[in-house]
Amino acid sequence: MKIGLGQTRFPKSAKDGIMLVKQMIRKASHKDCKLICFPESIIPGLRGVGFKVEDYNHSFQREALKEICDFAKQLKIAVILPMEWEDQHGFHLVAFVIAENGEILGYQTKNQIDPEEDIFGYVPGEGRKIFEINNVKFGIVICHEGWRYPETVRWAARQGARIVFHPQFTGAVNNPEFFNNAMVCRSLENNIYFASVNYALENQQSTSSLISPSGERLVVANPSTEDLLVYDIDPNQANLLLAKRFNPNLF
């Protein structure tokens, strides 16, 4: 299955986020991608990372989601769309999964919130989900979860996910080697593909990357540059060997 990882610039507004998403979806469609994933909270943008982000507007978010669903249907491509979203349980960071026919298959909440995000009132979600596009099962872990909580990725692999998508924001950091090597660890410790999608940022030291089930960096985005990574993954290469050998009864 050919996938796209859309490393976009940070949106200037929620409306700009919609434009960025649609531009990158069109590029991915032209390259025959079946699925494209975007960075964390591309609409309206991620709070607390040095950029101005508008107040949450649920009506706008709902209409933005519908617009992207319609666009995905028009171009016949599936989309992983990270957004802010408020539901009956509270204010979340989520990633919607939209099928190529525009149908919403559900969303994965961010269940482990970065301590620095507590001030924005985000509520951790509950439960994890497996999605399927083109007969390929996949999971989603959002930023902090993939870096600090490897069990979130392990869970997806244990449920048969051949690839885990990782929408994230990682700016200028003192230890970029941790973030770059963590991508390899999440892949290699489960024998799955790991697809991490960051923004194009100034002085970017950790970039969007696709890691193979054997820990090889298959494609890596150019830092500080809007970039669409495209790769045709072979799900059969993700044999889940180490994930399957995990014994939860030892803990």
C-alpha positions in Angstrom: 0.0 0.0 0.0 1.4 3.3 -1.0 1.3 5.9 1.8 2.1 9.5 2.1 3.5 11.4 5.1 2.7 15.1 4.9 5.3 17.3 6.6 3.6 20.7 6.3 4.5 24.1 7.8 2.6 25.1 10.9 -0.8 26.6 10.0 -1.2 30.4 10.3 -4.9 29.8 11.2 -7.4 27.0 11.3 -8.6 27.9 7.8 -4.9 27.8 6.7 -4.7 24.3 8.2 -7.6 23.2 5.9 -5.8 24.6 2.9 -2.5 22.9 3.8 -4.2 19.6 4.3 -6.1 19.8 1.0 -2.9 20.8 -0.9 -1.0 17.9 0.5 -3.9 15.5 -0.1 -3.9 16.5 -3.8 -0.2 15.9 -4.1 -0.5 12.5 -2.5 -3.4 11.6 -4.8 -1.3 12.6 -7.8 1.3 10.1 -6.6 -1.3 7.4 -6.2 -1.1 7.2 -2.4 -3.9 5.2 -0.8 -3.5 6.9 2.6 -1.9 10.1 3.9 -1.1 11.2 7.5 -0.6 14.7 8.9 1.2 16.2 11.9 -0.4 16.5 15.4 -3.4 18.9 15.5 -3.0 20.2 12.0 -6.4 21.9 12.5 -6.3 24.4 14.2 -2.7 23.9 15.1 -1.0 22.7 18.3 -1.1 24.9 21.4 1.9 25.8 23.6 4.6 25.3 21.0 5.4 29.0 20.2 2.7 29.7 17.6 -0.6 31.6 17.9 -3.6 29.2 17.8 -7.2 30.4 17.7 -9.7 29.6 20.4 -11.4 26.3 20.0 -14.6 26.5 17.8 -16.4 23.2 17.6 -18.7 24.3 14.8 -15.6 25.2 12.7 -13.9 21.9 13.6 -17.0 19.9 12.6 -17.3 21.8 9.2 -13.6 21.4 8.6 -13.8 17.6 9.2 -16.7 17.4 6.7 -14.8 19.5 4.1 -11.8 17.1 4.3 -14.1 14.1 4.2 -15.7 15.4 1.0 -12.3 16.2 -0.5 -11.0 12.7 0.4 -14.0 11.2 -1.3 -13.5 13.4 -4.4 -9.9 12.3 -4.8 -10.5 8.7 -3.5 -7.8 8.7 -0.9 -7.9 7.8 2.8 -6.7 10.4 5.4 -5.4 10.4 8.9 -6.4 13.9 10.1 -5.2 15.0 13.6 -7.4 17.7 15.2 -8.6 19.2 18.4 -12.0 17.7 19.2 -14.5 18.1 22.0 -16.8 15.2 22.8 -19.0 14.1 25.7 -15.9 13.3 27.7 -14.1 16.6 27.2 -11.5 18.4 25.1 -9.1 16.1 23.3 -6.3 15.8 20.8 -7.4 13.2 18.3 -6.6 11.7 14.9 -9.6 11.0 12.7 -9.4 8.2 10.1 -11.3 9.0 6.9 -11.8 6.3 4.3 -11.4 6.9 0.6 -15.2 7.1 0.2 -15.3 10.0 2.8 -16.6 7.8 5.6 -15.3 8.5 9.1 -14.0 5.2 10.5 -13.5 6.7 13.9 -10.8 8.5 15.8 -7.9 7.8 18.2 -7.6 10.0 21.2 -4.3 11.1 22.7 -4.4 9.1 26.0 -1.1 10.2 27.4 -0.9 14.0 27.6 2.4 15.8 27.8 2.7 17.5 31.3 3.3 20.8 29.5 -0.1 20.5 27.8 -2.1 20.2 31.0 -2.7 24.0 31.1 -4.8 23.8 28.0 -7.5 21.6 29.5 -7.0 18.6 27.3 -8.6 15.5 28.7 -6.8 12.1 28.1 -8.9 9.7 26.0 -9.6 6.2 27.0 -9.0 3.1 24.9 -7.1 2.4 21.8 -8.3 1.4 18.3 -7.2 -0.5 15.3 -8.2 0.8 11.9 -8.0 -0.9 8.4 -7.5 0.5 5.0 -7.0 -1.6 1.9 -6.8 -4.7 4.1 -3.9 -3.2 6.1 -4.4 -2.9 9.8 -2.8 0.1 11.5 -2.8 1.9 14.8 -2.2 5.6 15.7 -0.2 7.0 18.6 0.0 10.8 19.1 3.3 12.5 19.8 4.2 12.1 23.5 2.6 8.6 23.5 5.0 7.3 20.9 8.1 8.9 22.5 7.5 8.1 26.2 4.9 5.3 26.2 6.1 2.5 23.9 3.4 0.2 25.2 0.9 2.2 23.1 2.7 1.0 20.0 3.1 -2.5 21.4 -0.6 -2.7 21.9 -1.3 -1.9 18.3 1.2 -4.5 17.1 -0.3 -7.1 19.4 -3.7 -6.4 17.7 -2.2 -7.1 14.3 -1.2 -3.6 13.1 1.4 -3.8 10.4 2.1 -0.1 10.7 1.7 2.6 13.4 1.3 6.2 12.4 2.7 8.8 14.8 1.4 12.4 14.2 3.7 14.7 16.2 5.3 18.1 16.9 9.0 18.1 17.8 10.7 21.5 17.5 14.2 22.5 18.6 15.3 20.0 21.2 18.5 19.4 23.1 18.6 15.7 22.4 17.4 15.0 18.9 19.1 11.7 18.9 16.5 10.4 21.4 13.6 11.3 19.1 15.2 10.0 16.0 16.3 6.7 17.6 12.9 6.2 19.4 11.3 5.9 15.9 13.7 3.0 15.2 13.0 1.4 18.6 9.2 1.5 18.1 9.6 -0.2 14.8 12.3 -2.7 15.7 10.9 -3.8 19.0 7.7 -4.8 17.3 8.8 -5.7 13.8 6.3 -3.2 12.2 6.5 -0.1 10.1 6.6 3.1 12.1 5.5 6.3 10.3 6.3 9.5 12.2 4.9 12.8 10.8 6.3 16.1 12.1 5.8 19.7 11.0 8.4 21.6 8.9 10.0 23.8 11.5 12.8 26.3 11.9 16.0 24.6 13.2 14.2 21.2 12.9 16.3 18.4 14.2 13.8 15.5 14.1 12.0 15.1 10.8 9.2 13.0 9.4 10.4 9.4 8.8 9.2 6.0 7.8 11.0 3.1 9.5 10.9 -0.5 8.2 10.1 -3.5 10.4 13.8 -4.2 10.6 14.7 -0.7 11.8 15.8 0.8 8.5 15.1 4.4 7.7 13.3 4.0 4.4 12.5 7.7 3.7 13.3 10.8 5.8 12.0 14.3 5.1 14.2 17.3 4.6 14.4 19.4 7.8 12.6 22.8 7.8 11.0 22.0 4.5 7.5 21.1 3.5 7.8 17.6 2.2 5.6 14.7 1.1 7.2 11.4 1.8 5.8 8.6 -0.4 6.5 4.9 0.1 4.9 1.7 -1.0 4.9 -0.5 2.1 4.7 -4.3 1.9 2.6 -5.3 4.9 4.0 -8.9 4.7 7.4 -7.5 5.7 5.9 -6.6 9.1 5.9 -10.0 10.7 5.2 -8.7 14.2 7.6 -11.4 15.5 8.7 -9.6 18.7 5.3 -8.2 19.4 3.8 -11.6 19.2 6.4 -13.0 21.6 5.6 -10.5 24.3 4.3 -12.3 27.4 2.0 -10.0 29.4 1.8 -12.6 32.2 5.3 -11.7 33.3 4.2 -8.2 34.4 
